[in-house]
Amino acid sequence: MKRMPAKNFQDLVVWQKAHQFVLSVYRHSESLLKNQLEEVSKLLEAYLSSILNSDS
């Protein structure tokens, strides 16, 4: 099956999956205490920064 070209960024499968991931993180983080949430946020920020800065 051939896919149609993306008309905008929301048509990209990678964006759709990333968006679902972010929504899932928000849903799961609602039950964390504030200080736990801040720590998780720092870890996610460092992880995502590492991915964005990688050469591959």
C-alpha positions as CSV (number, residue, x, y, z in Angstrom):
1,M,0.0,0.0,0.0
2,K,1.5,3.4,-1.0
3,R,1.1,6.3,1.3
4,M,0.1,9.8,0.2
5,P,2.8,12.5,0.8
6,A,2.4,14.4,4.0
7,K,0.6,17.7,3.7
8,N,1.8,18.9,7.1
9,F,3.9,17.7,10.0
10,Q,0.9,16.1,11.7
11,D,0.6,13.7,8.8
12,L,4.0,12.2,9.6
13,V,3.8,8.8,11.3
14,V,6.9,9.7,13.4
15,W,5.1,12.9,14.7
16,Q,1.9,10.9,15.5
17,K,3.9,8.3,17.5
18,A,5.8,11.0,19.3
19,H,2.6,12.8,20.1
20,Q,1.0,9.7,21.5
21,F,4.2,9.1,23.6
22,V,4.0,12.6,25.1
23,L,0.3,12.2,25.9
24,S,1.1,8.9,27.6
25,V,3.8,10.5,29.7
26,Y,1.5,13.3,30.8
27,R,-1.2,10.7,31.7
28,H,1.2,8.7,33.8
29,S,2.9,11.7,35.4
30,E,-0.4,12.9,36.9
31,S,0.0,10.5,39.8
32,L,3.6,11.5,40.7
33,L,4.4,13.9,43.5
34,K,5.6,17.3,42.4
35,N,9.3,16.7,43.2
36,Q,9.2,13.3,41.5
37,L,7.7,15.0,38.4
38,E,10.5,17.6,38.4
39,E,13.1,14.9,38.5
40,V,11.4,12.9,35.7
41,S,11.2,16.1,33.7
42,K,14.9,16.7,34.1
43,L,15.7,13.1,33.1
44,L,13.4,13.3,30.0
45,E,15.0,16.6,29.0
46,A,18.5,15.2,29.2
47,Y,17.4,12.1,27.3
48,L,15.7,14.0,24.5
49,S,18.6,16.4,24.3
50,S,21.0,13.5,23.9
51,I,18.9,12.1,21.1
52,L,18.6,15.4,19.3
53,N,22.4,16.0,19.5
54,S,23.4,12.5,18.4
55,D,25.1,12.1,15.0
56,S,23.0,9.1,13.9
